Amino acid sequence: MKKACKKCKLLYEGSQCPNCKSESPAQSWKGRVIIIDANKSEIAKKIGVTSKGEYGIKVR
């Protein structure tokens, strides 16, 4: 099962977020969005994402 990073919302597997190196995953998350080109994506701008990847929408 994938974990969501509390800081950057990236969905990942493993013990550490590959994006921001945080080791404290969120307890729960809902929804996901896949960003292909963060520079052109309006959704990426809205959720504050600057790199491509799979992100959780509601991360707690």
CORHUKA-V977118 format. One record per run of one state. SS is the DSSP state (h for helix, s for strand, l for the rest). FROM is the first residue (numbers start at 1). TO is the last residue. If there is no record, write none. Layout:
ss->{SS:SS}
from->{FROM:FROM}
to->{TO:TO}
This chain:
ss->{l:s:l:s:l:s:l:s:l:h:l:s:l}
from->{1:3:6:10:13:25:26:29:36:42:48:53:60}
to->{2:5:9:12:24:25:28:35:41:47:52:59:60}
